Amino acid sequence: MSRAAGCQGGGGGGDDDRGPRWRRPWKLLALGLLSASSVLAAAPGAGAMSKEEKRQLGNQVLEMFDHAYSNYMEHAYPADELMPLTCRGRVRGQEPSRGDVDDALGKFSLTLIDTLDTLVVLNKTKEFEEAVKKVIKDVNLDNDIVVSVFETNIRVLGGLLGGHSVAIMLKEKGEYMQWYNGELLHMAKELGYKLLPAFNTTSGLPYPRVNLKFGVRHPEARTGTETDTCTACAGTLILEFAALSRFTGTSIFEEYARKALDFIWEKRQRSSNLVGVTINIHTGDWVRKDSGVGAGIDSYYEYLLKAYVLLGDDSFLERFNTHYNAIMRYISQPPLLLDVHIHKPMLNARTWMDSLLAFFPGLQAFTTDFRVHWAQHPLRPEFAESTYFLYKATGDPYYLEVGKTLIENLNKYARVPCGFAAMKDVRTGSHEDRMDSFFLAEMFKYLYLLFADKEDMIFDIEDYIFTTEAHLLPLWLSTTNQTVAKKNTTTEYTELDDSNFDWTCPNTQILFPNDPMFAQSIREPLKNVVDKSCPRGISRAEESLGSGPKPPLRARDFMASNPEHLEILKKMGVSLIHLKDGRVQLVQHAVQAASSLDAEDGLRFMQEMIELSSQQQKEQQLPPRAVQIVSHPFFGRVVLTAGPAQFGMDLSKHKAGTRGFVATIKPYNGCSEITNPEAVKEKIALMQRGQCMFAEKARNIQKAGAIGGIVIDDNEGSSSDTAPLFQMAGDGKNTDDITIPMLFLFNKEGNIILDAIREYEAVEVLLSDKAKDRATIFKGKMIPNYIIDSNLEMENMDQKLSENDSHKQNSEEATSAFQDVGEVSEEPEEEESSDVTDPDSLSPANADSDSVSISNQDSYVPGTDEASAPEPACTQGDNQPQEQKTETESNSKVNWDNKVQPMESILADWNEDIEAFEMMEKDEL
């Protein structure tokens, strides 16, 4: 399918770096190979193509392949690639360097290996048998040469595995390849072991390059110093490596590829669920933070879906679906697929598209400014690939016409006497002296399959899955030699089988031929020596507390409310300062540390804290959310500005929001198991900030059965009037287990809900991304009688209370409370409080960027203890005489039983309110 460009380490250049560091430079499918006019000339819905015309086009594809393949074999073999303008082979080191593009060349007859299974797809079985014999006889995989791990994997390892797949298929049919005994698979296993040293990193992401003879980080390897690789480079290994493990029964290949894929998934940007283009293989930091479906990322997405198909692991499908949703939300901007920033996905990173995203069906050759940004075309197959799969999926003859146009333009613009030459500039028609191996591996394979009927094939193509280089892997591998990481019985790490070291230099069998257990005898006595002799694994401060050996205090685990943590900081010379907005500041003075070793520990802790703080500041700034009180007597009129969470349900993706009655949890801080789960189940839990991480609170209330949560600031008097928008971050760990929505209210806004509970007891709220008008809130629901009769009830209450002077004061308070909360959103121009929705109050102020803050931790130490936390014990009945309560209930009952107000009258009464909410909708809270 698609492939990664710029996969090599050391950066790969910026948006304008389209030089030789990119293996496949940016281009536009235009003019010669696929002009807009030529595509649009075949209108969708055109008449079906006749079988005879399809056969003629298929034969034309065969002739084109013969022209390219025969010229390679005649003028270039055993070189890696053909130079079609000068009719000679391209040998690395004998031609001027093209930079990273040449990293695909390893002096291993690249084009021949890459073309093996294409020969069988095109029914050229005799040529295939001859080609396999040449590969076995001539190809050397032990060259002292530095190659791209990515390119070698998809082209050479994939080519050998694809060749082996079709070889055993032909052998089973009984006519061809009867002599074959798995020689291609043996070569694939040899190559797999030569690629394994690239995975010797702390993250499990492979180095971008490896020396076929000396590996990496060896004086003679001339590689191993790179720090970066592209996402596709590290994430496009699982099919080939897993297939190698399944074919051979050697699990190590699949294990290493899975580890790399898992690491990328864990490093995705959690708010947008996007991944960047380039990542640091040691730290996991994103080096290039733009995201798309083109060069550098493309085949990572492809392999997640195909790994699910081939291996049957549901986790790969879940990951693909998560990324796909993010792509369609942020990157898909019809008719374009434009790159965006992973932390700010609403901001485009560029206004043009590269050719590699042509694998993503739906490509249209244009840019937003409708100009050719990069005119080179190195005979890319991605467009032919998408055309084939779209035709297979839809059966629309339009795609046959597209394929026909592509054939005509290839012959017209790219064909030369010695093969097919890449286009140097599609606007001028000039050529480049290159014919990459993928042109034979993919282009002719997809074009032939586009026009071939089932009876034209000698095998069922549906029994195979295509790799990104269009190599064939049989689907039956999904049930063969399923590998599980082998665990050491005495440790927790994954142990490598000693037989793996048969491929090292010097070979262990030569060094210790008579004692196969020699390595084991060396390991066992030394297994725990580090624990005894390396005190750096134990925090000095914790040792001095007499608490025994413990893991060091990490920045992500620190909590300002933990007395032991504060004591450790003090010994490390770190001071903690509480800020008014609830955050904390850390300052270290080495001279105040208990010892020089403690000062060193303090410095390490501060560095971790700075990195943690910096990482959070890079997180996407989420917009504010809304808490809307929808129960009587508020009816949706009161909307509180709430801070979002970077975990849990994304309310922007659930337009209906989460609606339910609120309940105060016990303990009120939510930092331990909830003791009143019966009161919390199926409700929205209220809790106080402090004492533990936000994510821990969320997990505790979710376990108790809550459908959502509201965290109320414990900083007395805090308000969205004066404080910047607050975001609740995770705990530095995976928070995918949290599925309920969580919102944050400052103290002033939170007290509005707590006061409502004391006054009315049952309070229902709606958690959403923005306020809803009442017509939307009650749409499809039975409108309660107390809403229908609310106006009449208030009139009756006013009349009754005016006749009873003894109750006048209480009635005025009740009416005032109703008006305070019920009318404030209808007349925002007269209301200064930020307790309600006001577009001006939603703009977050800039936080103090000069301090190291722990805003990803709920670390504020409350000024009051838990006993002083507001409890909703008081009810409306506690605030008025018993006889008034009974009287009110009686009036209410009469109204419910005897009054029926027409729906038209109700809507007329609400017109004014609905118009106000429609205006709020336009303001996009």
Phi, psi and omega in degrees: 000235181277176179212165184270141172249149179066037185278354186278158183289176179080028174104272185110359174088164178272197183297332183261003181274088183249024182278203187290351178292336177268124183297323178232100186297161179298143178206172178236130176286098185213174174049252192302300190281323179204079177285154181300320182293324182291326178287314184290344180296331178265096186288141177303145180087009179296164182298154182296142179283137181292156179297325179294318179293322177298318179297319179296319179292323176298318177295326178294322176297318179298319180295320179295319178298314179302320179298317181286313185292315182295325178290326175296312182295326183280319189254341188240319185305137009267017177298165183290318184218162178267138170258097193287340180280324180258000175055051176211169182276150176265113178249126184295131182098340179261349177241156176306138183294139175253017180075221184298336179302325182284351180292348175282344184267125182230018183057041179232035177051055188307311185297321180295313180296320182292342186259355189307302185286343174297322179302321180286320178301323181272015176064027179258068186289323178295315178298325178296314181299319178294320181295318179299318179298321178295317180298313181297321185280320193255332190282132177245125181259007185250041182275145175279080185209141181269125182233163175286128178297316181298308183294320180295325179293307187285329184267311186272304178298316178297322179294319178294318180291320177296318177298317178297320181300313182282335178294315180289331176295314179294323180296321179295331179286341170090004182251316182244164173059030181292339179276347189291135183227037176080021183298321179295323178294321177298319177295322179296320179293320176301316180293322178301317178294329179287337177274338185301323179303339180294340183274008182279066177230162181292331183273337187093352174285137185283150167301150181289338182227157178213147174271125185299335183260321188245002177076224179231161174055035177244143182308328182264359184283331181059031177199177181102005179259356182291152179243342186240155171211163180272158182299317179294327181298317181274339185257010180240055182232338193296323182294308182294315183291321177293320178298320178297318177295319182290321178294320189260341185081008178261111193281343191300327183294312179295323180298315181293320179293321178296320181298318178296317180294320178297322182294318179298318180299317180294334182268004179298155177286116192291330182286318182262344185060031176252159175241153180276183183275318186231138184228146176283124187286348180259318184259338184082006178286144177283124181272314172248120191257014173275150186225144178197203175237021181253215188304136176092343183229329194318301188285348173297313177297317181303317185284337174297313181291316182289331176295324175296317181294314185281323188255344177074020180268116184297333183298327179292322178293319179298319179294317180299315181297322178297313178294321183298319178298320179293321179298313182292335181278319188251318190271324180285110178232076190314136005270021188248162170235096190253144179292145178228171175274136185293329180274337178229074190292349176276356181253121180291139177274337178195168185247017181223164184241150177257168188291334187290338177281005174294343176293335182280105186308140181108006179298136170234131186281080170208167169241170182293338175254008173055046176231155175280115182270332180210112195270359183282146176219102183272043178059048181292142182262357188300325181290320176297324179298309180295324178299317179297312183291326176294322178293318179298324184280328187248333186070011182286120181296348176305321183288335173294321178292324176297316178297321178298317178297321180295318177299314181299318183286328175298314179293325184284321189248335186250343184285132177227169184305326183254029178134218176234132184252140176298152179272122176284324178208112183291344180280331181254344181082010180286152185253165174236143186279067180207143171221095185295155183296330182292343177296318177281326184288326188241309190304307184287333178294312182290321180294319180294316180296330179299322185257354184275142171268169184300324181287348178279348184260147178269358176208167182272111182294340181289349179275004185229156173246144180272133170283181180292342176260014179067024174277151189263127175237130184289141183290341180292351176297340183297337181247013184246130174048050178295125190262143175233138181303130182278123184259140173289140183288343183247352180225175183258357182270159178282125185261141178273142176292140182299335181296340178297332184278003173294341184259009179271166177233116005285155183285133182294331180292331178284320181291318186228065186290335186259000183223083182295343180265010184301314182299319179296320181293333177283322185291314190303310181295336185262004189299320184249015185295329181295321181298331184273334190243002185236085183292352181295344179283353182240133179294129178302318183295321180290325176298317183292338177281352180075021182271003179080181181298124177220157174298150180295152177291119180262152182300322183290341181265349186293136173226129185292344181270359182268112183301324180295319178296320180295323179293321177296317178299318181300318180290335178273002179079022181255126178258147181242130181239126177275132177263161185295332183273009177098347178280170176234152177243140178245134178225133179249135172236107186300328183291342180269358180288155182293330179203171179295325178293321177294323177297323178294320176297322178296321178295318178297317179299318180294322178297318177297320182294321178296317179296320180294317179294318180296321180297319180292322181297337178279346181296152181297134175283112182278151179286164178293159177245180184231139169246114186246123180275118189249355182274172178296135003258023186274316176056034176087003183284334182262122180235121182257135178286126185238148175274143182277172173244148179271019178212172180078191182299132176273107185294338178290341179263354179236086189300331181287340181074192178236125185240137179180167176283150182265152178213138178276133185269162174230126357293152188294336179279346176068021186266002176217182183303135183289128184267350176238057184298331180295332179277342185261334186303133179063022178233172177263118188277137173257135181211165182260146176291148174120160171079339180198179182286150178301319182297326178294319177300314182300317181295322182292317180285329177295320178297327180281355177101008179292151179260357178184173182213146175234120177263125182256130183298137179268003178277104188305128176087356180294146185208153176291349174300317190246343184256149176291161179303133183254131176249134176270118180265170180283192183255018181082000180244181178288123181249019181296341180286345179272117186243352181269156178282145177231132178230158183241130175243136172293167188302316183295315179292322179296324180293336176297318178291317180297320177295322179296323178296316179297325184278318188241354176069294181268110182238123180252136182231163175238121175265122184208173180282337175200160185298145177250144174286161187293333176297324178286320182299318184259012180296131178076003180247154175288123182285121184300149179300328183290339173280318180300319187262012187297319181294315180295321179299317180294323178297316179297320181296317180299317182294315181298315184288330178291333178278343184241095184296334182293340181251007187298317183297316179295322181293322179296321179294318181294316179296319179298318179297320178298316181292323181300317183267338187268336185251353188294326181280347179277339180229067186295336183291342180258003184245127182261345183288146178268013178292344180245173184289123176216116185306327182289332183277357183267353181281115184290137175283157180288131178283161179292114184265000183272349184250155174272102184256153179250061183286350177270001176242144175273077195251008182287133178272115185295150178280342178240154181277175186296333182295334181272003180294140181297127177245135183280057184276328182283142175240175181299326181294337179285346186255004182215158179300151184298321183293326177294320179301315180295318180298317179296317178298323180294314178300319180299321181294320178298316180299316182297321186279328193250348186249133172228112182265132181302146181297323180299323180292323179296312182295326177296320178295332185265356185307315183297318180294318182297319178299321178296318180289328175297323176295321177295324179298319179295326179288349177054073179307000000 
